[in-house]
Amino acid sequence: MLWSALSLITLLTGTALVLFAFGKFDYLGWKGTGEHVHPQLLPATATPGQRALVKYFVAAALLFLVQVLLGGATAHYRADPGSFYGFDLSSILPSNILRTWHLQSAILWIATAFVAGGLLLAQALGEKEPRGQVPAIHALFWALVLVVVGSLLGELAGIRQWLGDAWFWFGHQGWEYLDLGRAWQVLLAVGLTGWVVLLLRSVLPALLDPERREITALFLLAALAIPVFYLPAFFFGSATHFTVVDNWRFWIIHLWVEGFFELFVTVMVAVTFFRLGLVTHQTAVRVVYLDAILFLGSGIVGTGHHWYFSGQGTLNMSLSALFSAMEVVPLTLLTLDAWDFVKLTRSRCDVCGQAVNIPHKWAFYFLMAVGFWNFVGAGVFGFLINLPIVSYFEVGTVLTPNHGHLALMGVFGMEALALMVLTFRQVLPDAQWAGPEKLIRISFWGLNSGLAMIAAGSLFPGGVLQVYDVLQHGYWHARSPEYLGGGLPRLLEWARMPGDVVFIAAGAAPMAAAALLTLVRMRRRGAAAQPAS
């Protein structure tokens, strides 16, 4: 109770100080003054290497569709564990493998989109495509396919106990977020290292240019942090003590996903705006430094909120509570970023007076969605469950997936889709863009409205009701089959279906269709451009 109260004071103090700084210093934020910038990254100007990235996004869009279908089936197990509309699905795909696949495929499709998006922006920074880059991009793609398919099949084989003593290396480790076998983890780390090498080859000319050197160096460092800070996933084995494993597992969940992935998102947004010509190099760099200080300054120590009840001492709880509360401060600033995004689309150049024309409208919309869901999902609902006095009663209830769905999909998922749409627009001329754009428009509104319906109609009220039952009858009762199978909790599980249907049918499915349509039209355009034999 003491550290929960003090963390609230820390939050209010930190928010006041940062908002005061934003009011005092006009140059903070995305929109500077006296800038002479105009849109770049124009449609239909993609290099061969950037066109080669389209297949990454097609694979990511299809895996995204598979992931949300798996999520719908997993949610059905909670609403009606005995049958799947009269069909015994559990005999083929039990709930534990569907849950594993749902979470792992989410990480894999988002990571695939980030890998491709990083290569796209690296090429935009370097401007000149290095020799041999296209074959290397193809090779990395098939390496990612091997990891995705191999790990998912291995998890099924591990749960089915088909692998014998090899289950830890090629099957299912049994740790949420780190389910994939150790061999697939090694291949993933090797692939991410190869990705950083490809980024370096692309941006090398920019590192030699004083105008682009700093933003390029920040981009490379943020990318390098992803394979480096994944290494703690190897710091335990199949017989390591639970407490030790959980320590490193939450290092991956918090520092890798919520910390350095979050930082890489910020850097990619800054690079995107810089290469679109919407902000100057100075503004982009300033925002990256500010967000890095705020995100990592609070987030690194805040990792300890996952360790409140795993045998750590009072010092961990006190520091983690205070710094976890301050994680909301940079997320609050994202609401200011969202308004800056809107102003950028309506602005004029301060020097020549020319209106700023955004050629990548829907990519921009997905970036605005990142800011919104970061504040709501990570900020509001993350803070709700991070207070020690709340976490003590809440941990493991439905309020946790309420935060997880809105933060993972709302932030990293929307950023991945922004990179996807940016690439699709980049490879198609205006005449071929109308069809994919209609599907992307439907997907944008379907995904955002569906996600809101899932949270408001099921996850949030279901989580509040479950925590209330913890307070009334105890933690054991709120997680028992008697409670979960009761009338109102079961009704709230069914109430998730409308949101799931909208999210899948009007969100993920149109995006997958847009990806396939873009691939077909790009290849037709390429074939038409070839000289007749």
C-alpha positions in Angstrom: 0.0 0.0 0.0 2.9 2.4 0.9 4.7 2.0 -2.4 1.5 2.1 -4.4 0.7 5.4 -2.9 4.2 6.8 -3.4 4.2 5.6 -7.0 1.0 7.7 -7.7 2.8 10.8 -6.3 5.8 9.9 -8.6 3.5 9.6 -11.6 1.9 13.0 -11.0 5.2 14.7 -10.4 6.8 13.2 -13.5 3.9 14.1 -15.7 3.8 17.7 -14.4 7.5 18.2 -15.0 7.5 16.8 -18.5 4.4 18.8 -19.5 6.0 21.9 -18.0 9.1 21.2 -20.2 6.9 20.8 -23.3 5.2 24.1 -22.5 8.4 25.9 -21.8 10.5 24.7 -24.8 8.6 25.1 -28.1 11.1 22.9 -30.0 10.1 19.7 -28.2 7.8 17.5 -30.3 7.6 16.6 -34.0 7.0 20.0 -35.5 9.8 22.4 -35.4 10.0 25.9 -36.9 11.9 27.3 -39.9 12.0 23.9 -41.5 12.2 23.6 -45.3 11.1 20.0 -46.0 9.0 18.3 -48.7 7.7 14.7 -49.1 10.1 12.1 -50.3 9.7 8.3 -50.5 7.3 8.9 -53.4 5.0 6.1 -54.7 6.2 3.8 -57.5 9.9 4.8 -56.9 10.9 1.6 -55.0 14.3 0.0 -55.7 14.6 -3.7 -56.5 15.5 -4.4 -52.9 12.4 -2.6 -51.6 10.2 -4.5 -54.1 11.8 -7.8 -52.8 10.5 -6.9 -49.3 6.8 -7.1 -50.4 6.8 -10.9 -49.9 7.9 -10.4 -46.3 4.8 -8.3 -45.7 2.5 -10.7 -47.6 3.8 -13.5 -45.4 3.3 -11.3 -42.3 -0.3 -10.4 -43.4 -1.2 -14.0 -43.9 0.4 -15.1 -40.6 -1.5 -12.2 -39.0 -4.8 -13.6 -40.4 -3.8 -17.1 -39.1 -2.9 -15.6 -35.7 -6.3 -13.9 -35.2 -8.2 -17.0 -36.3 -6.2 -19.0 -33.7 -7.1 -16.3 -31.2 -10.7 -16.6 -31.9 -10.5 -20.4 -31.4 -8.6 -19.9 -28.2 -11.2 -17.5 -26.9 -13.9 -20.0 -27.7 -12.2 -22.5 -25.4 -12.9 -20.1 -22.5 -16.5 -19.5 -23.5 -17.3 -23.2 -24.3 -14.5 -25.5 -23.4 -16.5 -28.7 -24.1 -17.1 -28.2 -27.8 -16.4 -26.1 -30.9 -20.0 -25.7 -32.3 -20.5 -29.4 -32.0 -17.0 -30.4 -33.3 -14.4 -31.9 -30.9 -11.6 -29.5 -31.8 -9.6 -30.4 -28.7 -8.9 -33.9 -30.0 -6.9 -32.4 -32.9 -5.7 -29.0 -31.6 -6.0 -28.7 -27.8 -6.2 -25.3 -26.2 -2.6 -25.3 -25.1 -1.2 -25.6 -28.6 -3.8 -23.0 -29.9 -2.8 -20.6 -27.2 0.9 -21.2 -27.9 0.5 -20.7 -31.7 -1.7 -17.6 -31.1 1.0 -15.8 -29.0 4.0 -17.1 -31.0 2.5 -16.2 -34.4 1.8 -12.7 -33.1 5.5 -12.2 -32.2 6.6 -13.8 -35.5 4.4 -11.7 -37.8 5.2 -8.5 -36.1 9.0 -9.3 -36.0 8.8 -10.2 -39.8 7.2 -6.8 -40.5 9.8 -5.0 -38.4 12.6 -6.8 -40.2 11.2 -5.8 -43.6 10.4 -2.3 -42.5 13.9 -1.8 -41.1 15.3 -2.9 -44.5 13.0 -0.5 -46.3 13.9 2.5 -44.1 17.6 1.6 -44.2 17.5 1.7 -48.0 15.7 5.0 -47.8 18.4 6.4 -45.5 21.3 5.0 -47.6 19.6 6.0 -50.9 22.0 3.8 -53.0 21.3 0.0 -53.0 24.4 -2.0 -52.3 25.5 -4.8 -54.7 24.1 -8.2 -53.8 21.4 -6.8 -51.4 18.5 -8.4 -53.3 19.8 -12.1 -53.1 20.6 -11.5 -49.4 17.1 -10.2 -48.8 15.7 -13.4 -50.5 17.9 -15.6 -48.3 16.9 -13.9 -45.1 13.2 -14.3 -46.0 13.5 -18.1 -46.4 15.5 -18.3 -43.2 12.6 -16.6 -41.4 10.2 -19.0 -43.1 12.2 -21.9 -41.8 12.1 -20.5 -38.2 8.4 -19.7 -38.3 7.3 -23.1 -39.8 9.8 -25.1 -37.9 9.1 -23.6 -34.5 5.3 -23.8 -34.9 5.4 -27.5 -36.0 8.0 -28.2 -33.2 5.7 -26.7 -30.6 2.9 -29.1 -31.7 5.3 -32.0 -31.7 6.6 -31.1 -28.3 3.1 -30.9 -26.8 2.2 -34.2 -28.4 5.5 -35.7 -26.9 6.7 -36.9 -30.3 10.3 -35.6 -29.9 11.4 -37.5 -26.8 14.4 -36.0 -25.1 14.8 -33.4 -28.0 11.7 -31.5 -26.8 13.7 -28.6 -25.3 15.7 -28.0 -28.5 13.1 -28.5 -31.2 9.7 -28.6 -29.4 8.0 -26.5 -26.8 10.0 -25.1 -23.9 6.9 -24.4 -21.9 7.6 -20.8 -21.1 5.1 -18.1 -22.3 6.7 -15.8 -24.9 9.7 -18.2 -25.1 7.7 -21.3 -26.2 9.8 -22.1 -29.3 12.6 -24.7 -28.9 16.2 -23.6 -28.2 17.4 -24.5 -31.7 14.8 -22.2 -33.3 15.8 -19.5 -30.9 19.4 -19.8 -32.0 18.4 -19.6 -35.7 16.2 -16.6 -34.9 19.1 -14.8 -33.2 21.4 -15.6 -36.1 18.8 -14.3 -38.5 18.4 -11.1 -36.6 22.2 -10.6 -36.6 22.3 -11.1 -40.4 19.5 -8.5 -40.6 21.7 -6.0 -38.8 24.5 -6.7 -41.2 22.1 -6.0 -44.2 21.0 -2.8 -42.5 24.6 -1.7 -42.1 25.3 -2.4 -45.8 22.3 -0.3 -46.8 23.0 2.7 -44.6 26.8 2.9 -45.0 26.6 5.9 -47.4 24.4 7.8 -44.9 27.0 7.2 -42.1 29.5 9.1 -44.3 27.1 12.0 -44.8 27.2 14.6 -41.9 23.5 15.5 -42.5 22.3 11.9 -42.1 25.0 10.4 -39.8 23.4 10.9 -36.4 19.9 9.6 -37.2 21.4 6.7 -39.1 23.7 5.8 -36.1 20.6 5.9 -33.8 18.7 3.7 -36.3 21.6 1.1 -36.3 22.0 1.1 -32.5 18.3 0.6 -32.0 18.3 -2.3 -34.5 21.4 -3.8 -32.9 19.7 -3.8 -29.5 17.1 -6.3 -30.7 19.4 -9.3 -31.2 21.7 -8.2 -28.3 18.9 -8.0 -25.7 17.4 -11.2 -26.9 20.4 -13.1 -25.6 19.0 -13.5 -22.0 16.6 -16.0 -23.6 19.6 -18.4 -23.6 20.6 -17.8 -20.0 18.7 -20.9 -18.7 18.3 -24.6 -19.6 15.6 -27.3 -19.2 16.5 -28.0 -15.6 17.1 -24.4 -14.3 15.2 -23.3 -11.2 11.8 -21.7 -11.9 12.7 -18.4 -10.2 15.9 -18.0 -12.3 14.0 -18.8 -15.5 11.2 -16.4 -14.7 13.7 -13.7 -14.0 15.1 -13.9 -17.6 11.8 -14.7 -19.2 10.4 -11.4 -17.9 13.6 -9.7 -19.1 12.6 -10.7 -22.6 8.9 -9.8 -22.1 9.6 -6.4 -20.7 13.0 -5.2 -21.8 13.1 -6.9 -25.2 9.4 -6.4 -26.2 8.3 -3.4 -24.2 11.7 -1.7 -24.0 13.9 -2.1 -27.1 11.1 -3.0 -29.5 9.4 0.2 -28.3 12.5 2.2 -28.8 12.9 0.7 -32.3 9.3 1.7 -33.1 10.1 5.3 -32.1 13.3 5.4 -34.2 11.4 3.9 -37.2 8.7 6.5 -36.9 11.3 9.3 -36.7 13.2 7.9 -39.8 9.9 7.5 -41.7 8.9 11.1 -41.0 12.5 12.3 -41.9 12.6 10.4 -45.2 9.0 11.4 -46.0 10.2 15.0 -45.8 7.9 15.9 -43.0 10.5 16.8 -40.4 14.1 17.8 -40.4 17.0 15.7 -39.3 17.3 17.8 -36.1 13.7 17.3 -35.1 13.8 13.5 -35.8 17.0 13.1 -33.7 15.7 15.2 -30.8 12.5 13.1 -30.5 14.5 9.9 -30.5 16.8 11.1 -27.7 13.9 12.4 -25.6 11.9 9.2 -26.0 14.9 7.0 -25.4 15.6 8.8 -22.1 12.0 8.6 -21.0 11.2 5.1 -22.1 14.5 3.4 -20.9 14.9 5.7 -17.9 11.7 4.4 -16.4 11.4 1.0 -18.2 14.7 -0.6 -17.3 14.1 -0.4 -13.5 10.4 -0.8 -14.1 11.1 -4.4 -15.3 10.9 -5.4 -11.6 7.2 -5.0 -11.5 7.1 -8.5 -12.9 9.2 -9.7 -9.9 7.0 -8.4 -7.1 6.1 -11.9 -5.9 8.9 -14.1 -7.1 11.2 -13.9 -4.0 12.6 -10.4 -4.5 13.0 -8.0 -1.6 11.4 -4.8 -0.5 14.0 -2.7 -2.5 12.8 -4.3 -5.8 9.1 -3.5 -5.0 9.8 0.1 -4.0 12.0 0.9 -7.1 9.8 -1.0 -9.5 6.6 0.6 -8.2 8.0 4.1 -8.6 9.6 3.6 -12.0 6.7 1.6 -13.4 4.4 4.5 -12.6 6.7 6.8 -14.5 6.4 4.6 -17.6 3.1 6.3 -18.1 4.8 9.7 -18.6 6.3 9.1 -22.0 3.1 7.4 -23.1 1.2 10.6 -22.1 3.5 12.5 -24.4 2.2 10.3 -27.3 -1.1 12.1 -27.1 0.8 15.2 -27.9 2.6 13.3 -30.7 -0.8 12.3 -32.1 -1.9 16.0 -32.4 1.5 16.8 -34.0 0.8 14.1 -36.5 -2.5 15.7 -37.4 -0.9 19.2 -37.7 1.8 17.8 -40.0 -0.8 16.6 -42.5 -2.4 20.0 -42.6 0.8 22.2 -42.5 2.7 24.3 -45.0 6.4 24.8 -45.4 7.6 27.7 -43.2 9.9 28.9 -45.9 8.2 28.5 -49.3 4.6 28.3 -48.1 3.9 25.1 -50.1 1.3 22.8 -48.7 2.7 19.5 -47.3 1.2 16.6 -49.3 1.3 13.2 -47.6 1.6 10.5 -50.2 1.3 7.7 -47.6 -2.0 8.6 -46.0 -3.0 5.2 -44.6 0.5 4.5 -43.2 0.2 7.8 -41.4 -3.2 6.8 -40.0 -1.7 3.5 -38.6 1.0 5.6 -37.0 -1.6 7.7 -35.3 -3.3 4.5 -34.1 0.1 3.5 -32.5 0.0 6.6 -30.4 -3.6 6.2 -29.3 -3.3 2.5 -28.3 0.1 3.1 -26.7 -1.6 5.5 -24.3 -4.7 3.5 -23.7 -3.3 -0.1 -23.8 0.2 0.4 -22.4 -0.4 3.6 -20.4 -3.9 3.4 -18.9 -4.4 -0.4 -18.7 -0.8 -1.1 -18.0 -0.6 1.3 -15.1 -3.9 -0.2 -13.8 -2.3 -3.6 -13.2 1.3 -2.4 -12.2 0.5 -0.9 -8.8 1.7 -3.4 -6.2 -1.6 -3.3 -4.3 -3.5 -4.1 -7.5 -1.0 -6.6 -8.9 -1.2 -8.6 -5.7 -4.9 -9.4 -6.3 -5.0 -9.1 -10.1 -2.0 -11.0 -11.4 -3.2 -13.8 -13.7 -6.7 -12.5 -14.1 -8.3 -11.2 -17.3 -7.1 -7.7 -16.7 -3.6 -8.9 -17.8 -4.7 -10.0 -21.3 -6.8 -6.8 -21.5 -3.5 -4.9 -21.2 -1.6 -7.4 -23.3 -4.0 -7.3 -26.3 -4.3 -3.6 -26.5 -0.6 -3.0 -26.0 0.9 -5.7 -28.3 -1.6 -5.3 -31.1 -2.3 -1.6 -30.6 1.4 -0.6 -30.5 3.6 -3.1 -32.2 0.9 -4.5 -34.5 -0.3 -1.1 -35.7 3.4 -0.1 -36.3 4.0 -3.3 -38.3 0.9 -2.5 -40.4 2.0 1.0 -40.9 5.3 -0.3 -42.4 3.4 -2.8 -44.4 1.1 -0.1 -45.9 4.1 2.2 -46.5 5.8 -0.5 -48.5 2.7 -1.4 -50.5 2.2 2.3 -51.5 5.8 2.6 -52.3 5.8 -0.1 -55.0 2.5 0.8 -56.8 1.7 3.8 -59.0 -1.5 5.8 -58.5 -3.3 3.9 -61.2 -2.9 0.5 -59.4 -3.3 1.8 -55.8 -7.1 2.3 -55.7 -7.9 -1.5 -55.2 -5.5 -2.1 -52.3 -6.3 1.3 -50.7 -10.0 0.4 -50.4 -9.1 -2.8 -48.6 -6.6 -1.0 -46.4 -9.3 1.6 -45.5 -11.7 -1.2 -44.4 -8.9 -2.9 -42.5 -7.9 0.2 -40.6 -11.4 0.9 -39.3 -12.1 -2.8 -38.7 -9.0 -3.4 -36.7 -9.4 -0.4 -34.5 -13.1 -0.7 -33.9 -12.8 -4.5 -33.4 -10.0 -4.1 -30.8 -12.0 -1.5 -28.9 -15.0 -3.8 -28.9 -13.0 -6.7 -27.6 -11.7 -4.6 -24.7 -14.9 -2.7 -23.9 -17.3 -5.6 -24.4 -15.4 -8.5 -22.8 -11.8 -8.2 -21.5 -12.0 -5.1 -19.3 -15.4 -5.8 -17.7 -14.5 -9.5 -17.4 -11.2 -8.5 -15.6 -12.9 -6.1 -13.2 -15.5 -8.7 -12.3 -12.8 -11.3 -11.7 -10.7 -9.0 -9.5 -13.9 -8.2 -7.5 -14.4 -11.9 -7.0 -10.8 -12.2 -5.8 -11.5 -9.5 -3.1 -14.8 -11.2 -2.2 -13.9 -14.9 -2.1 -10.1 -15.2 -2.7 -7.7 -15.7 -5.6 -8.3 -19.5 -5.7 -12.0 -19.0 -6.3 -11.7 -16.4 -9.1 -9.5 -18.9 -11.1 -11.6 -21.9 -10.4 -13.8 -23.7 -13.0 -16.8 -22.9 -10.8 -16.2 -19.2 -11.2 -15.1 -19.2 -14.8 -18.0 -21.4 -15.8 -20.5 -19.2 -14.0 -23.3 -17.2 -15.6 -21.9 -13.7 -15.9 -18.2 -14.6 -16.5 -19.4 -17.0 -19.3 -21.6 -14.4 -20.8 -18.7 -11.9 -20.9 -16.6 -14.5 -22.7 -19.3 -14.9 -25.3 -19.6 -11.1 -25.5 -16.1 -11.0 -27.0 -17.4 -12.6 -30.2 -18.7 -9.5 -32.0 -15.4 -7.7 -31.5 -13.5 -10.8 -32.7 -15.7 -11.1 -35.8 -15.2 -7.4 -36.7 -11.4 -7.7 -36.0 -11.0 -10.8 -38.2 -13.5 -10.2 -41.0 -13.2 -6.4 -41.4 -9.6 -6.1 -40.2 -7.1 -8.9 -40.7 -8.8 -10.5 -43.8 -8.9 -7.3 -45.9 -5.3 -6.6 -45.0 -4.3 -10.0 -46.2 -6.3 -9.5 -49.4 -4.6 -6.1 -49.9 -1.2 -7.8 -49.5 -1.9 -10.4 -52.1 -3.4 -7.9 -54.5 -0.4 -5.7 -54.1 2.0 -8.6 -54.8 0.0 -9.5 -58.0 -0.1 -6.0 -59.3 3.6 -5.4 -58.6 4.6 -8.5 -60.4 2.3 -7.7 -63.4 3.8 -4.2 -63.5 7.3 -5.7 -63.4 6.5 -8.2 -66.2 5.0 -5.4 -68.3 8.1 -3.3 -67.9 10.4 -6.2 -69.2 11.4 -5.7 -72.9 9.9 -8.2 -75.3 12.1 -11.1 -76.3 
